[in-house]
Amino acid sequence: MKLIVGLGNPGEKYKNTRHNAGFLVVDELEKLNWPSIVLFKPQKLMNRSGQEVKKLVKKYPLDRNELYVIHDDLDIPLGKFKINFGKGPKVHNGLQSIYEQLGTKNFWHIRIGIDGDRGGKSGEDFVLGNWRPEEREVIKKVISDARGSLALPFHRQPKFSLKPGQPVPKLRVKP
């Protein structure tokens, strides 16, 4: 089984922000039919994501190589993404929360590049800003490419999508 967590901020206010790149990828992954995959979008603000991730990791007997966290990354240009084990951006408060709660960085990071013309904005203001129309077209392609890259190792596994307040399903694994 794999746990795929998309980071973002819940609510209408943040729905179209760059910081919700992880949510956007999970929304696309929900369209695929993967067995034994749990898709999750934490419903706490980004900086508290670690609390919910820790609950799920405790509930499931996961190896760290079965945990994938999808997030925006200002260290990567818009239009690019990277998949790294144990390596994320220099600064990301949502990931910092997860690192503190899990006591490790050793899990898969799906790093969605969002850096571009910031127009003099700080990193924090930029990530909390809405996508510009020209950025939307680029990010759609990146999401599609990231989805395809993730699909390769998972194409034979089922998917679960957890909604806020929904209990975690119990899985029976057949030998």
N, C-alpha and C positions, 0 to 999 in steps of 0.2 A: 504494500500500500504506500501511496505517496500523499503528502499534504502540501498543497500549493496555496500560499497566502498572498493575496494582493493587497499592498498597502495603499491607503488613501484616507481621506477624512469623510465621515458619513454626513449626509444631509444635503439639501438642495443648494445651500450656500457654496459648498465646495465641489459640487458635481462636475463642473467644467474646468477645474483648475489643473495645472500641470502636476501638482502634487498627487493627483489621483490616477496617475499612469498605471499603477498596480491594479486598481479597481477595473480600469478599462481592459487590461489584458485578461483578468479573470472573467469579465463579462463575455469576452470572445471565447474563452476556453469552455464556458458553460454550454456553448453550442455543439461541442464535440461529445461523443459518446465513449467515455473512457471508463473502464471498470477499475475499481479499487483506488480511485483518485478522490481525495476530498479537496474541494475548492472552498476557500474561505476569505471573506472580506471583513476584517475587524470593524466593529461598530462603536469603537471608542475613538477619540481623536488620535491622529497619527502618533503623537508623542507618548501615548499610552498603549500602543499596539502590543507591546511585549506581554502585558497581563493576559490578554486573550490568547495569544500564541502559546504561552506557557501552559494555560489550561488544556489546550488541545494536545500539546505534546505530552502532557501527563496522562491524558485520556487514552491516547494511542501509543502502542509500543513501537515507536519509530526510531530508526537509526538516524543520525543527523544527515546522512546522505539521502534520506527520503523526505527531507524538508526543503521546500523551495519557497523563497520569498521574492516577490516581484515588486519593484519599487522604482520611483523616479531617481535620476542621477544627474546632478549638475556637473559632474566630472566628465560626462560623455556628451558629445554634440547631438543635437536634435537630428534624428534620422538614423542613429546607430543604437545598438544594444550589445551587451556582453553577458555571458553566463559564466560566472566564476564561483568556485567553491572557497568559502572562507574569506572572501574579499569583497568589500563594498566601497562606497564613496568615502572621501575624507570626513565629511560631516553629513549626518542624516539622523535627525532625532528619533524618527520611528524605528530605525535599525538599532540605534543606541539603546532604546527601550527593550528591544528584543535581546540584544547582547547581554544587557544587565539581568533580565529575567531568566534567560537560559544559561548564562554563565559561559557563553561561547559565541564565536563568530563562524564556527565550523558547520555551515549548511550552505545550500546553493543560493546564490544571489543572482536574480535575473534583473540586470541593471538597464533600465530604459532611459536612454539619453534624452535630456530635455534642454540642454544648454543652447542658447542662441543669443540673439540681440536682446539684451536685458534693458536697453533704453535707460541706463543709469540706475536701475533698481537694485536693491540688495538681493542676495540670494533668497532670503526668506520672502520678501515681497514678490519676487519673480515666480517662485514655485506656487505661491498662493494666488497668482494671477490666472485669469482665464486664458485658454488657448486662443491664439489669433487664428483667423480663417486659414491662412497659408500654413500654419503649424498643424492644424487639424488634418490636412491632407497628408502631411509627412508622417504624423503619428499613426494614422490609420495603416500605412504601409509597414511601419515598424512593428505595430501590434500583430499584424498578419505574419510578418517574418518571425517574430518571437514565438507566436503560436505554433508555427510550423516547426521551429527548432525544438520546442518542447514536445511536440507530438511524436517525434521519432522514437524516443524511448518509452512512451506511454500508450501507443496506439492499441495495445491489447488489454488495457485495464479500465474498469468502469469508473465513473465519476459520480461524486456526491457534491451537492452544493448546499452549504449550510446557510440558512436565513437567521436573522437575529432571534435569539430565544429558542431556536430549534435544537433539540437534543442531538448529540453526536450519535450517528448510527453505529450499532454493534455489527462487526463484520465476522463472518465465519470463513475461515480460509480452508479450502479443501486441499489435501496433499496431492 
